[in-house]
């Protein structure tokens, strides 16, 4: 495709649409109106003679022609923007860095880690929420950086691994003591637990005496070293479950990964904030599956007990996500670099 005769302003707008995934998001990035962006993209499509974007109910998706054009113009336009961008006046403050991610990780780990930057003059505007909506807002230009619990799909965002979170099965000491009491174990069985056994192919089958997931090893003893052999999840039948949501996303994943069983029971308490789940469990409400970083202090103090320490615990990777290209705000790069360095110790 010949690009030498294409209008530079149209190419800038094209790249903003390509990276944000919508005309509205590009308009926010460029300080234009949405109709102006639409008009410019129609003009560029007339100049190229090719369709650049497929219109969707929400946003747009690039055609192969757009992919080719973006690959050719992105680097030169970014370099030009870096050279031509206005330098901040002496003594002026950079714009705030808009950072978003899970409330629990931001409040307990990320914000304390960024305290030195804030003390040095960096300003932050923090938003919390679920990964998918936050990534959509990132594409639309509402955030500079997003910490995501899953790697984003597509080519409009750049993601690097930030930190791994390990999940641990926990309860207050009062419940851990009851589970160690042989009198509590009598009368419980897999038929009452609400947990469907899985065969090696991942389908329901087998009986209550079926072992762990095919290919796995026996589940180790509880972390505190109490005797009693491998931990039987059937013991938790009469213990209330405290969880993040009704569909038990974290607990179900733990059950499949560690026990090779499907967890189908109903939660006693749901709290859409893992800090609330932690508080309820620490107070004796029941058991939960939580990220280790969130409950490590209480585990070390004895206020919580890890009911199990499997050799292969479930791990989830968090990603630091941004839009590609050069940032107008140098503090965005400072925050990104600082977080990647700090996360090595998390």
C-alpha positions in Angstrom: 0.0 0.0 0.0 1.4 3.4 -0.9 1.4 5.7 2.2 3.6 8.6 1.0 0.6 10.6 -0.3 -1.7 9.9 2.7 -2.6 12.8 5.0 -0.6 12.7 8.2 -3.5 13.8 10.3 -5.6 11.0 9.0 -2.9 8.5 9.8 -2.7 9.8 13.3 -6.4 9.3 13.7 -6.3 5.9 12.1 -3.6 4.8 14.6 -5.7 6.0 17.5 -8.7 4.1 16.3 -6.6 1.0 15.7 -5.2 1.1 19.2 -8.3 2.0 21.1 -10.7 -0.3 19.2 -13.4 2.3 18.7 -14.0 5.7 17.2 -15.2 7.0 20.5 -12.0 5.9 22.3 -9.9 7.5 19.6 -11.9 10.8 19.9 -11.0 10.9 23.6 -7.4 10.2 23.0 -7.1 12.9 20.3 -9.4 15.5 21.8 -11.7 15.3 18.8 -15.4 14.7 18.4 -16.6 11.2 17.5 -18.2 12.5 14.2 -14.9 14.1 13.2 -13.1 10.8 13.8 -15.7 9.0 11.7 -15.4 11.5 8.9 -11.6 11.2 8.9 -11.7 7.4 8.7 -14.1 7.5 5.8 -11.7 10.0 4.0 -8.8 7.6 4.6 -10.7 4.6 3.3 -11.5 6.6 0.2 -7.8 7.5 -0.3 -6.7 3.9 0.2 -9.6 2.4 -1.7 -9.9 -0.3 1.0 -12.0 -0.9 4.1 -9.9 -0.4 7.2 -12.3 -1.3 10.0 -15.3 -3.6 10.4 -18.0 -1.9 12.4 -19.2 -3.9 15.4 -22.1 -3.3 17.9 -19.4 -2.1 20.3 -16.4 -0.6 18.7 -14.5 -1.7 15.5 -12.2 -4.5 14.5 -9.3 -3.9 12.1 -9.2 -5.6 8.7 -6.0 -7.2 7.4 -5.4 -4.0 5.4 -5.5 -2.0 8.6 -3.1 -4.4 10.3 -0.7 -3.9 7.4 -1.1 -0.1 7.5 -0.6 0.0 11.3 2.6 -2.0 11.1 4.0 0.5 8.6 3.0 3.8 10.3 3.0 3.1 14.0 6.8 3.4 14.7 7.3 6.6 12.6 4.2 8.3 14.0 5.3 7.4 17.6 8.8 8.8 16.9 7.3 12.0 15.4 5.0 12.4 18.4 8.0 12.0 20.8 10.0 14.7 19.0 7.1 17.1 18.3 5.4 16.8 21.6 5.5 19.9 23.8 8.0 19.8 26.6 6.6 20.4 30.1 7.3 23.9 31.4 9.9 24.1 34.1 8.4 23.5 37.5 5.1 22.2 36.0 3.6 19.0 37.2 2.9 16.1 34.9 -0.7 14.9 34.5 -2.0 12.2 36.9 -1.3 8.6 36.0 -4.6 6.7 35.7 -4.1 3.2 37.1 -6.8 0.5 37.4 -7.0 -3.1 38.6 -8.5 -5.4 41.2 -9.3 -3.5 44.4 -7.6 -6.0 46.7 -4.3 -6.1 44.9 -4.2 -2.3 44.4 -5.1 -1.5 48.0 -2.9 -4.1 49.8 0.2 -4.3 47.5 0.3 -1.9 44.6 -0.4 1.4 46.3 2.0 0.8 49.2 4.6 -0.1 46.7 4.0 3.2 44.8 4.3 5.4 47.9 7.9 6.5 47.1 6.8 7.8 43.7 3.9 9.7 45.2 6.2 11.2 47.7 8.4 12.2 44.8 5.6 14.1 43.1 3.8 11.5 40.9 0.0 11.9 41.0 -2.2 8.8 40.8 -5.9 8.4 39.9 -6.9 4.9 40.8 -9.9 2.9 39.7 -11.0 -0.6 40.6 -13.1 -3.2 38.9 -13.2 -6.5 37.0 -10.6 -7.1 34.3 -12.8 -7.2 31.1 -14.5 -3.8 31.7 -11.2 -2.2 32.7 -9.5 -3.4 29.6 -12.4 -1.9 27.5 -11.9 1.4 29.3 -8.1 1.2 28.7 -8.8 0.8 24.9 -11.0 3.8 25.1 -8.3 5.9 26.8 -9.8 6.2 30.3 -6.8 4.5 31.9 -3.0 4.6 31.3 -2.2 1.3 32.9 -4.4 -1.7 34.0 -3.4 -4.7 36.1 -5.4 -7.5 34.6 -6.1 -11.0 36.0 -6.0 -12.4 32.4 -3.9 -11.7 29.3 -5.9 -9.5 26.9 -6.7 -10.8 23.5 -5.9 -9.1 20.3 -3.1 -6.7 19.2 -4.5 -3.4 20.5 -3.0 -3.8 24.0 0.5 -4.6 25.2 0.7 -6.9 28.3 3.6 -8.1 30.4 3.5 -10.6 33.3 3.5 -8.6 36.6 3.0 -11.1 39.5 1.8 -14.6 40.3 -0.8 -15.1 43.0 -1.0 -18.4 44.8 -4.4 -19.6 46.2 -4.6 -21.2 49.6 -7.5 -23.0 51.4 -7.9 -21.2 54.8 -10.1 -21.2 57.9 -10.0 -19.8 61.4 -8.3 -21.9 64.1 -11.6 -22.8 65.6 -12.7 -24.6 62.4 -9.2 -26.1 61.8 -9.4 -27.7 65.3 -12.9 -29.1 64.6 -11.6 -30.7 61.4 -8.8 -32.4 63.2 -11.3 -33.9 65.8 -12.0 -37.5 64.7 -15.6 -37.1 66.1 -16.2 -34.4 63.5 -15.0 -36.7 60.6 -17.4 -39.5 61.4 -20.6 -39.5 59.4 -19.2 -37.3 56.6 -18.8 -38.7 53.1 -18.4 -37.7 49.5 -22.1 -38.4 48.8 -23.0 -35.5 51.1 -20.3 -33.0 50.1 -21.9 -31.6 46.9 -18.6 -32.4 45.1 -18.8 -34.5 41.9 -15.8 -36.7 41.3 -14.1 -36.5 37.9 -12.6 -39.3 36.0 -9.3 -39.0 34.1 -11.1 -37.4 31.2 -12.7 -34.7 33.3 -16.2 -36.2 33.2 -18.3 -37.1 36.2 -17.9 -40.7 37.4 -16.5 -43.0 40.1 -17.4 -43.3 43.7 -16.6 -41.7 47.0 -13.3 -43.7 47.3 -11.9 -42.4 44.1 -8.4 -40.8 44.4 -7.1 -37.4 43.4 -7.2 -36.1 39.9 -5.5 -38.4 37.4 -1.8 -37.8 37.1 -1.6 -35.9 40.4 0.0 -36.9 43.6 -1.7 -37.5 47.0 -2.7 -34.3 48.7 -0.1 -33.4 51.5 -1.0 -33.0 55.1 -2.1 -29.7 56.5 0.5 -27.0 56.8 0.8 -27.2 60.6 1.9 -30.8 60.4 -1.0 -32.4 62.3 -1.4 -36.1 61.6 -4.3 -37.6 59.8 -3.1 -38.4 56.3 -4.2 -36.6 53.1 -6.8 -33.9 53.6 -10.3 -35.1 52.6 -12.4 -32.2 51.3 -15.5 -34.1 52.5 -14.6 -32.9 56.0 -15.7 -29.4 54.9 -19.2 -30.5 54.2 -20.6 -28.9 57.4 -18.3 -25.8 57.3 -19.8 -22.7 55.7 -18.2 -21.5 52.5 -17.3 -17.8 52.2 -16.6 -16.6 48.6 -16.3 -13.8 46.2 -19.4 -14.6 44.0 -22.3 -17.0 43.7 -20.6 -19.0 41.0 -17.6 -19.7 43.3 -14.9 -18.9 40.7 -11.8 -19.2 42.9 -13.1 -22.1 45.0 -14.2 -24.1 42.0 -10.8 -23.7 40.3 -9.1 -24.8 43.5 -11.2 -27.9 43.8 -10.6 -29.0 40.3 -6.9 -28.3 40.4 -6.1 -29.8 43.8 -8.8 -32.4 44.4 -9.8 -33.3 40.9 -13.5 -32.8 41.8 -16.2 -30.4 40.9 -17.4 -28.1 43.7 -21.2 -27.6 43.5 -22.1 -26.5 46.9 -23.8 -23.2 47.7 -22.0 -20.3 49.5 -23.0 -19.3 52.9 -21.6 -15.7 52.4 -20.7 -13.9 49.2 -18.7 -10.6 49.3 -17.6 -8.9 46.1 -14.3 -7.9 47.7 -11.8 -10.5 48.9 -10.9 -8.3 51.8 -14.4 -8.9 53.1 -14.1 -12.6 52.5 -10.8 -12.5 54.5 -12.4 -10.6 57.4 -15.4 -13.0 57.6 -13.2 -16.1 57.6 -10.8 -14.7 60.1 -13.8 -14.0 62.4 -14.8 -17.6 62.2 -17.6 -17.5 59.6 -16.2 -20.6 57.7 -13.6 -21.4 55.1 -12.5 -19.8 51.9 -9.9 -19.9 49.1 -7.9 -16.7 49.0 -4.7 -15.3 47.4 -1.8 -15.9 49.7 -0.6 -12.3 49.5 -3.9 -11.2 51.0 -3.8 -13.5 54.0 -0.1 -14.0 54.6 0.0 -11.8 57.7 -2.9 -13.6 59.3 -1.4 -17.0 58.5 1.9 -16.0 60.1 0.2 -14.7 63.2 -2.0 -17.8 63.6 -5.2 -15.9 63.1 -5.8 -18.1 60.0 -4.8 -21.7 59.3 -3.9 -23.1 55.9 -5.9 -26.3 55.8 -3.7 -27.7 53.0 -0.3 -26.9 51.4 -0.4 -28.8 48.1 2.9 -29.2 46.2 1.2 -27.8 43.1 -1.2 -25.0 44.3 -3.3 -23.1 41.8 -1.5 -20.0 40.5 -2.9 -17.0 38.6 -0.7 -14.6 36.7 -1.5 -10.9 36.8 -0.5 -8.7 33.8 0.4 -5.0 33.5 -1.4 -3.8 30.4 -1.1 -0.6 28.4 -1.9 0.8 25.0 1.1 0.5 22.6 3.1 3.6 21.7 4.9 6.5 23.4 3.2 8.1 26.4 2.8 11.9 26.5 3.1 11.7 30.3 6.5 10.6 31.4 5.1 9.6 34.8 3.3 6.7 33.2 6.6 5.2 32.2 7.9 5.8 35.7 5.0 4.0 37.3 5.2 1.1 34.9 8.9 0.7 35.4 8.6 1.0 39.2 5.8 -1.6 39.4 7.7 -4.2 37.3 10.7 -3.8 39.5 8.7 -3.9 42.8 6.7 -6.9 41.7 9.8 -9.1 41.8 9.5 -9.1 45.6 5.8 -9.8 45.8 
